Amino acid sequence: MTAAVDPFTLEVIRNALTAIAEEMSLVVMRSARSPLLREAGDLSSALTDASGELIAQGRDIPMHMGVMSFTVKEFLKRVPAARLRPGDVWFLNLPEIGGNHLPDVKAIRPVFAEGALQAFAVSLAHWADIGGAVPGSYVPSATDAWQEGLRLSPLRLFSADGPEREKLDLVLANVRGADEREGDILAQMAASRAAEQRLHELFARHGVATVQNAIAGLHDRAESQMRQALALLPEGTYEGEDWLDDDGAGGEPIPIRVRIELAGDHAVFDFSGSGDAARGPVNTTPFIAAASVFYAVKALVGPDIQPNGGCYRPLRVVTRPGSVLEPGPERPVVGGNHETSQRVADAIFRALEPAVPELLTAGGPTTSGLLLFGGRHDDGAWTTLYETHGGGEGARCDRDGMPVIRVHMSNVMNTPAEVIEAEYPIRVERHALRRGSGGAGAHRGGDGLHREYRVLADDMSLTSMFERAVVPPYGLQGGAAGAPFRVRIITASGETYALPGKANVRLGRDDRVIVDSCGGGGYGPPDGAGNAKEESVP
């Protein structure tokens, strides 16, 4: 039986754990080499207890945080705790080991005190390249997992003696931009080391037993708070669906369907009715499905509840083997990480519209809006710009949607135009609002983004991975849908063509890429006012 910790000490330890996780993210952003990490912040940090239960997280990316609720638990099934030593840092990216997709690489450091394993520090970072068929490792044509890049089962890259050079060299030999990747690896290692140092300070200040008792108390308190919050929702069974634009290989839209059972202080989310596994890379893992559930419930009823293992005890998530949410380890998944995860969240919100419409936001830019430019500098070094594009937020019952933001499962910043032009052979020629792209309603959806790129290299690869081009952001309570996502290519010779949501093309000097991100959905029936048409942009 664990001893109770007084509420003042409990709160001090809770905030200390959260601060440690947030410091980890700052260490990566300040020390990483790739702009994707130091500018866009495509990374997340977490602490778990010795069994792998989440105990604290940074203010990072919801899809990462939900996944890391499982990562260490699955890691320990492959690497038993008895094999771990102080100073170890293990790296992995296999989706089936509590993961999502190959570019999101997790660094796991066990933390020891008083001769025993006490916790884990986990640093997740999106590597700008993890190998595979095209620069940036997003392969729209992929039909199996091995085409998407280097698959890392748990591999110890650092020990108390320092880097394990032969293993590190093996990894770097299989990715593009080896120098940049090594810098990012060292940043993740440094973040985990900073967490270890801070945890040792916390143990020294309060005692290991007190910290562990506080962690147990935080789990129990979060569980109690989540149960109380769920009990306030109307009991019943609710069904909802959302759709992927296609299967990633030119096929028909794929449904994501959920059946939610709210019964007192617990809830079941059953996705068994979702579509079968896709041919292309829009599949995802049960861990991502659970992460989307965790996000949706916490956003609706428990935004101030400590995100930890106890918080999620009242929630049960069901997926069907062979479906797009549980496809098996051989299927490609790179796009499912940030596209299908968002469809899961939107299906949940649409299901709950009859129950709590006043808590919901209409459909928004629930897509990465990803364009990935890849090529070489004049000296032959690889360059990869991984750029996401926000859009218009959906309206709510009490206000219009905001323009050009990221919502739901994603929290990545854009790369400033000045950084793009300084580090890549690309010029940003226009950056503006896509006026009038928000859906009509009593409250309008927010406007999307208009951005234009000009290629300044003779040859460049461009990969797209975006949704909401076929199935636009939905309106709520009678509001209209927002304008769909679209990307056009205007070649140096003047030819214009639309870029599909999942494609890879070659670009040449003075080709232009025109992005018009989606507008948000409206809320409530339009009253005839304030519903301007989208402006035409040449």
Number of C-alpha atoms within 10 A of each C-alpha: 4 11 12 12 18 11 11 9 13 19 14 11 21 18 12 16 25 20 17 27 28 21 19 30 29 19 20 29 25 12 17 24 20 24 22 25 25 20 18 19 23 26 29 30 33 31 32 28 21 20 14 21 21 29 26 28 31 22 16 21 19 22 27 29 29 27 24 31 29 22 28 30 18 16 20 18 10 12 14 9 14 8 8 19 16 16 18 23 27 22 24 23 25 23 29 20 23 22 28 31 27 29 24 26 25 30 26 27 30 25 26 19 16 9 7 11 18 19 23 26 30 30 30 25 27 21 24 29 28 30 25 22 16 20 28 30 25 33 27 24 19 21 19 15 23 15 19 28 23 20 21 16 16 20 17 19 21 20 16 11 8 11 16 13 11 10 14 16 13 10 20 18 12 15 21 22 22 18 15 20 21 18 16 24 24 17 24 31 27 18 28 33 21 18 28 25 13 18 25 16 12 18 19 12 11 12 14 17 12 21 23 20 16 24 24 19 20 25 21 17 16 22 24 17 19 26 21 16 19 23 17 11 17 14 16 12 16 18 20 19 21 25 23 25 23 22 22 29 17 15 12 12 16 21 22 27 24 27 20 21 17 19 15 16 19 19 22 18 23 18 27 21 15 21 20 20 22 24 20 26 30 30 29 33 29 26 28 32 28 27 25 28 24 24 20 21 20 20 15 15 18 20 13 10 18 23 25 25 22 23 25 23 17 15 20 16 19 17 22 17 14 14 22 31 32 24 21 19 16 11 24 31 31 28 28 25 26 27 26 30 31 27 25 30 27 28 21 26 26 23 21 20 19 13 16 13 17 12 14 19 28 32 32 39 34 30 31 27 29 22 24 21 25 25 23 19 12 9 6 8 13 18 23 24 23 23 20 20 26 28 34 35 33 36 32 27 18 11 15 24 28 21 24 25 21 24 20 20 28 22 21 23 18 18 19 12 15 10 11 17 13 10 13 19 22 21 18 17 13 13 13 12 20 27 19 22 32 39 38 32 28 25 27 37 40 33 31 33 24 22 18 18 20 22 22 18 18 14 14 22 18 24 26 24 27 28 32 28 21 15 18 24 33 27 29 25 18 15 24 26 29 35 28 22 26 21 22 16 20 17 18 15 8 10 9 14 11 12 19 18 25 26 19 22 12 14 25 16 16 18 22 24 23 21 23 25 30 37 40 40 38 39 34 21 16 18 11 10 11 13 19 14 12 15 11 8 9 4
